[in-house]
Amino acid sequence: MNKSIIHELRGIVGSGALFTDPEELSCYSYDATGQIFLPDGVSFPETAEQISAILQLANRHDFPVVPRGAGSGMTGGSLPVKGGLVLVTSRMNRIIEIDPDNMIAIVEPGVITGDLQDELKKHNLMYPPDPASLKFCSIGGNAAECAGGPSAVKYGVTKDYVIGLEAVLPTGEIIQTGVRTEKSVVGYDLTRLFIGSEGTLGIFTKLTLRLLPLPESKTTFLLTFTSLPEATEMVSKILAAGIIPCTLEYMDKTAISIVRSHTPDLLPDTTSALIILEIDGTESQVQHQQQKVVKFLNDRGTAYRYTEDDDERSELWQARRSISPASFNLKPNKISEDVVVPRTKIPDLVRFCEKTANDLDLAILTFGHAGDGNIHVNIMVDITNEVELTNGRMAKKLLFEFVVALGGSLSGEHGIGITKSEFLPVEIDRTALEVMKKIKNLFDPNNILNPGKIFPET
Ligand SMILES: Cc1cc2nc3c(=O)[nH]c(=O)nc-3n(C[C@H](O)[C@H](O)[C@H](O)COP(=O)(O)OP(=O)(O)OC[C@H]3O[C@@H](n4cnc5c(N)ncnc54)[C@H](O)[C@@H]3O)c2cc1C
């Protein structure tokens, strides 16, 4: 990007919203992958019209534009791998409307997910998707990655809640998709196409979200096990017994050990694996489900305790959400995967991970959203150790092949970005891949928006 382009960009967003000094650039050069790519400029637009003008300029002068929310992505989606302009949405952070009667909200993309959830509680409403990063990630980033979280087992993921969008196309046109009603079958569902498109098809500038009533009550069970396969075999049995958890998470021994200090009373050091099971609903629904869970666990002799205490529960969740950052206590780097398998195959997956860790002399910890089969596999490595890095990469390749052979998927919520793009053909057949590339080309003929993402480089 030369001086005259920078000058034009300043004219669009104002000089207080366009930076090219090295300090600013480096702040927007990385995400949760730890990889670094310096952009040529960083801008903070405040309107869809400004974004439209930026994209038109980018098409005229052929420079990449990379949308960025909070930069918490795990797959490099917001990294300017080919340079260009990083477009940060943090100044577009207004909750425009909360309509309690129709149970919808309209928000700008830079709203922090947890802030929206806190605001909705005041109206007795909830927006269910709850990624562990909710205190710092943005709704726009969530929509671009189709983020999920522990509540997905009962409530689904971001695509189930974004019912309409305002988006700026890579060529600069501003379009509206979707509705603010519960139903609509008018034309193709462009909203769904945008959700999970990883910032490659358009930049979201407004999102219409479906809301639910805030559940009255919640109970949290903590189940402890003497072995990991025993814990993971329990998952599909719980669901088959007609129990409807709003959370069904598991942690292996290593995951427990790295966050035990957060809540030593709840996480005893004698346990080899644990499951967090939560039920929510009206008081009577919770009571009914609670009795069902207690009977189910007693019949099987499973060790458990439960709590309805909010402080204890938030301690436990603080511990659970800290697993990812705390894993760096084991090794300085990690290959972080979020594969999905059919629930009944989780025991096969954890056995595979244990065996691979043994065979390749690696530390691999697993935890995550057992209820929907979305397992976080963290392969811990020190990238300065060549053997370990090679073995880590080998483990990742074997993992993806194994998961697809089990009928699973490479990613449940983190997307493909740059870290998995070379493996896309392991899951997606050639024809489907060609269709996806044609869609990208239709939206973005000059490959301006977030180039180098999702598709394997040929
Ligand atoms: C500790 C930790 C825990 C996490 N836990 C979870 C979890 O439980 N579940 C989960 O799903 N994820 C999780 N993540 C990953 C991450 O937080 C999510 O992917 C999140 O949705 C990214 O939001 P962001 O605002 O940080 O987006 P960014 O990282 O800034 O961007 C992510 C992608 O979205 C695109 N994008 C951003 N804004 C827009 C926009 N307005 N329009 C179009 N495209 C846009 C970017 O180009 C990029 O491709 C976790 C991350 C961390 C660090």
The ligand as an SDF file (V2000), in Angstrom:
LIG
                    3D

 53 58  0  0  0  0  0  0  0  0999 V2000
   -8.8970  -18.8830   25.4550 C   0  0  0  0  0  0  0  0  0  0  0  0
   -9.7620  -19.0550   24.2260 C   0  0  0  0  0  0  0  0  0  0  0  0
  -10.8950  -19.8480   24.3040 C   0  0  0  0  0  0  0  0  0  0  0  0
  -11.7120  -20.0220   23.1950 C   0  0  0  0  0  0  0  0  0  0  0  0
  -12.8350  -20.7710   23.3060 N   0  0  0  0  0  0  0  0  0  0  0  0
  -13.6680  -20.9050   22.2610 C   0  0  0  0  0  0  0  0  0  0  0  0
  -14.8840  -21.6690   22.3750 C   0  0  0  0  0  0  0  0  0  0  0  0
  -15.2140  -22.2150   23.4220 O   0  0  0  0  0  0  0  0  0  0  0  0
  -15.6640  -21.7570   21.2750 N   0  0  0  0  0  0  0  0  0  0  0  0
  -15.3480  -21.1470   20.0960 C   0  0  0  0  0  0  0  0  0  0  0  0
  -16.1230  -21.2520   19.1550 O   0  0  0  0  0  0  0  0  0  0  0  0
  -14.2050  -20.4520   19.9590 N   0  0  0  0  0  0  0  0  0  0  0  0
  -13.3710  -20.3000   20.9920 C   0  0  0  0  0  0  0  0  0  0  0  0
  -12.2100  -19.5830   20.8620 N   0  0  0  0  0  0  0  0  0  0  0  0
  -11.8320  -19.0220   19.5420 C   0  0  0  0  0  0  0  0  0  0  0  0
  -12.3100  -17.5770   19.2750 C   0  0  0  0  0  0  0  0  0  0  0  0
  -12.5360  -16.8600   20.4670 O   0  0  0  0  0  0  0  0  0  0  0  0
  -13.5460  -17.5770   18.4050 C   0  0  0  0  0  0  0  0  0  0  0  0
  -13.2400  -18.0960   17.1260 O   0  0  0  0  0  0  0  0  0  0  0  0
  -14.2150  -16.2100   18.2140 C   0  0  0  0  0  0  0  0  0  0  0  0
  -15.4140  -16.3790   17.4980 O   0  0  0  0  0  0  0  0  0  0  0  0
  -13.3240  -15.2140   17.4830 C   0  0  0  0  0  0  0  0  0  0  0  0
  -13.8680  -13.9200   17.6880 O   0  0  0  0  0  0  0  0  0  0  0  0
  -12.9460  -12.6400   17.4990 P   0  0  0  0  0  0  0  0  0  0  0  0
  -13.8010  -11.4460   17.6660 O   0  0  0  0  0  0  0  0  0  0  0  0
  -11.7610  -12.7150   18.3550 O   0  0  0  0  0  0  0  0  0  0  0  0
  -12.5610  -12.8010   15.9750 O   0  0  0  0  0  0  0  0  0  0  0  0
  -11.1490  -12.6570   15.2500 P   0  0  0  0  0  0  0  0  0  0  0  0
  -10.1700  -13.6260   15.8060 O   0  0  0  0  0  0  0  0  0  0  0  0
  -10.7580  -11.2390   15.2160 O   0  0  0  0  0  0  0  0  0  0  0  0
  -11.5440  -13.1030   13.7870 O   0  0  0  0  0  0  0  0  0  0  0  0
  -11.9690  -14.4150   13.5330 C   0  0  0  0  0  0  0  0  0  0  0  0
  -12.4650  -14.4970   12.0800 C   0  0  0  0  0  0  0  0  0  0  0  0
  -13.6310  -13.7130   11.9350 O   0  0  0  0  0  0  0  0  0  0  0  0
  -13.4630  -12.7610   10.8650 C   0  0  0  0  0  0  0  0  0  0  0  0
  -14.2270  -11.5920   11.2680 N   0  0  0  0  0  0  0  0  0  0  0  0
  -14.1140  -10.8810   12.4270 C   0  0  0  0  0  0  0  0  0  0  0  0
  -15.0350   -9.9030   12.4520 N   0  0  0  0  0  0  0  0  0  0  0  0
  -15.7390   -9.9970   11.2900 C   0  0  0  0  0  0  0  0  0  0  0  0
  -16.8190   -9.2460   10.7190 C   0  0  0  0  0  0  0  0  0  0  0  0
  -17.3850   -8.2120   11.3410 N   0  0  0  0  0  0  0  0  0  0  0  0
  -17.2720   -9.6270    9.5110 N   0  0  0  0  0  0  0  0  0  0  0  0
  -16.7370  -10.6690    8.8510 C   0  0  0  0  0  0  0  0  0  0  0  0
  -15.7080  -11.3920    9.3290 N   0  0  0  0  0  0  0  0  0  0  0  0
  -15.2180  -11.0570   10.5430 C   0  0  0  0  0  0  0  0  0  0  0  0
  -11.9520  -12.5750   10.7660 C   0  0  0  0  0  0  0  0  0  0  0  0
  -11.5760  -12.1520    9.4790 O   0  0  0  0  0  0  0  0  0  0  0  0
  -11.4600  -13.9770   11.0740 C   0  0  0  0  0  0  0  0  0  0  0  0
  -11.5160  -14.7770    9.9220 O   0  0  0  0  0  0  0  0  0  0  0  0
  -11.3670  -19.4020   21.9530 C   0  0  0  0  0  0  0  0  0  0  0  0
  -10.2180  -18.5980   21.8850 C   0  0  0  0  0  0  0  0  0  0  0  0
   -9.4260  -18.4260   23.0040 C   0  0  0  0  0  0  0  0  0  0  0  0
   -8.2050  -17.5730   22.8970 C   0  0  0  0  0  0  0  0  0  0  0  0
  1  2  1  0
  2  3  1  0
  2 52  2  0
  3  4  2  0
  4  5  1  0
  4 50  1  0
  5  6  2  0
  6  7  1  0
  6 13  1  0
  7  8  2  0
  7  9  1  0
  9 10  1  0
 10 11  2  0
 10 12  1  0
 12 13  2  0
 13 14  1  0
 14 15  1  0
 14 50  1  0
 15 16  1  0
 16 17  1  0
 16 18  1  0
 18 19  1  0
 18 20  1  0
 20 21  1  0
 20 22  1  0
 22 23  1  0
 23 24  1  0
 24 25  2  0
 24 26  1  0
 24 27  1  0
 27 28  1  0
 28 29  2  0
 28 30  1  0
 28 31  1  0
 31 32  1  0
 32 33  1  0
 33 34  1  0
 33 48  1  0
 34 35  1  0
 35 36  1  0
 35 46  1  0
 36 37  1  0
 36 45  1  0
 37 38  2  0
 38 39  1  0
 39 40  1  0
 39 45  2  0
 40 41  1  0
 40 42  2  0
 42 43  1  0
 43 44  2  0
 44 45  1  0
 46 47  1  0
 46 48  1  0
 48 49  1  0
 50 51  2  0
 51 52  1  0
 52 53  1  0
M  END
$$$$
